[in-house]
Amino acid sequence: MKRRRRQQSSRTRRLGATVAAVAVIGAGGWFAGTRMQSPADAAASQRAPKAGPVTVPVEQRTLTATVVAQGSLEYGSPRGITLAGAVGSSQEGDEEDGAAQRVTKAPSAGSRLKEGDVFMQVSGRPVLVLRGSVPMYRTLGPGSSGDDVKQLQKALNRLGFSTGGVTGTYGQGTASAVGRWYRNKGYTAQEPTSADRQRLGDLETAVSDAQVALLTARGDAEQAPGGGTPRKDSEKVRNLHIKSAEKQLELANSALSAFKAGYGTKVPAGEIVFLPRLPVRVDKAKVRAGDTPDGEVATVTSSDVVVEAVVPGSDAASLREGMTVRVTTADGKEAEGVLREIGGSGTTPEDTGTGPDAEPGGESGSGESESSGTSGDGTSEPVPLKVTIAKPGPLAENTGGAATVTIEVGESDGKVLAVPVAAVQTSAGGQARVRVERDGRVRRIDVVLGISADGLVEVKPDGGALKKGDLVVVGQ
């Protein structure tokens, strides 16, 4: 009995071992089957997944369209200053004594000049600045007339030195005003030179001599005896002497009057610099004390800081003069400026495709011929801009450096639906639309485009066909 049980137990153990071995072999076969592939299966596993649309969600936000450009900060309206002629004369008043003109006080770089200020000194005489569009080109004095005299009279009146009228003719009133102006600045106006005084004395003497000669001729005629033919000849001679004396007196008086008309206080050609706009800033002094003031003596600029920048023509089409500009330097300093000049674009928003009705993007399909809103290389002719900063503040320290110009050209009416520009398609008929993926399917939705900014564009769908969070197709 015990032997039978031992035999059964032995058979049971052998059966269990056999089952376990079969199980191990089966598991190994399953594992091997899962790790081994046919060539076709291996190739299939290396294929990329089936392409699907690339989508992004519709946003709801405020859009602010800007034009951004890089430029350089400089002071505006630079111009060179050249003296129109001699500054005053020598101490003896003789401009022809050969004394060289020397700078005795050079222009001061960085200084600010307003109307009536002393710009520099030459041979101890002042060079003053006045506002006027006619450049100084000659000495102005009694008897002078013209537009340059008129603008001198206007300037003197603005400074509070009345000329007695703006006539365009330099008279005694103008001479008196010039004298008072010079004294106010600590100088003496250019009075007649010693040569002028000598000339005046000579002319006055000539008049006196002519008067004496006439009186003598008349006296001789009165004392001459009468009667007889020879005496008649003598009378003719005496009359000729009288007429000659009268003619000499007439000529002497005419010469004296002409000289007196130009005799008096003058403004030498080199003592005034007329500039169209004042105040100005001295940018660079080109002469030093002791130099001869030949050629440019300095350059001046306006007090405004300007930014010169360039933008593509497509961006320039959305700009207009007078726009407010934000100017930022590399170190973060900011100031507000004004767009003063837009040059050379020759385009309109319709020409460049950047106006409010522009329709970017495009696709093909559904039997319609559609095209992309961008053609060619997407570039346009550059357009120069000039921005002026009337109150540069800390930016004045950055002249000569780079700056970023930011111009806001429009803003959406509150929060609007916005999609990437790449999501917009345009049909051959000009209808803008976007493609929306829903429930695994893509449908087209017609939209009206609004403002664009930062790569996004406002879209206005019909009804509730599009909402925030919807997935629009931007590519495959």
C-alpha angles and dihedrals in degrees: 000000000000090000091054091052091049091053092050091049090051091051090049092053092049090050092051091050091049092050091048092050091050090049092051092048091048092050091049091051091050091049092048090048091055093049098047123077135184117242090255092052091048092052092048091052090057096054118108115250116265110282117253134181120285108231139185129190122258111251130213111211147120113274123209115188115213139177113217125192139165120236145153129260116235139152111262135246100017116195137168122241121220124174114240096220146317120347108229118308139268122300090261089054095244111129090189099056091103098245110154119235113241132186107247097175119022125213112272113237112229094020121131119231124202128183113299096018125136109251099186142325130249120189088345093304124117129247106206133192126228133171116255142121097223110082119231108257108153144025111278119214145130110328096023116126137178144082092304090058090048093053090047089054091048092050093049090050091050089053091052100258106121117216094191092250143344100261103144089238121103105232137155092287092057092045090052092049091050091051092051092047093052092047089051089056092048098258139101118244117241105276124191112297125238087258089054092050091047090050091050090051092049092051093047089050090050090054091049092049091049090051091051091048091052093049090049092051092050092047092052090052093053094050097048115110118243135227136063132060095270088055091056089058090051090051090055090052092050091050090051089052091051093049091048091051091048091051092049091051091049092052093046092051091047092052092047093049092049092050093046089052088067097033118108143047112358140182110228116225094249098049099075131051114193115207126185093227133029145227100048135175123233103236102178133005110215098186134054133205108290096028123122107246097236120144122353113359096184146341122238133193137190118270089246122097113226134196120214112203140158128221133179115269090246090061093043090057090070094050132088133186114266096038117142113250132197113217119196127184125214091259093054101260114146138197137167120247141173128241102240105168136029111180139187104359098117088185139110130210088262091053094052099036093237101112125108091271095052113126116208126191133028146194142194128236149083091067091294124121107230132173139198118261091229121068133180117359093328093243131125137192112288118248123204119230131195121203122188123207110199093184105033095167108174091002089074087074090058099058110140091032134100126271138182118235117207120186122184108217100177148341133216121248096260122302114350138176109270133186133178114276088240090064093064119094126190124207125218087257091057099254114145117217143162130216117233125197114219129163091350093306131102121222131181121237122193114229140179114230124231134174120342128209139156093008092308130106131201114245126196111196127195110265115324096327091124132035142169112292096024112137113243122193116245098168147332 
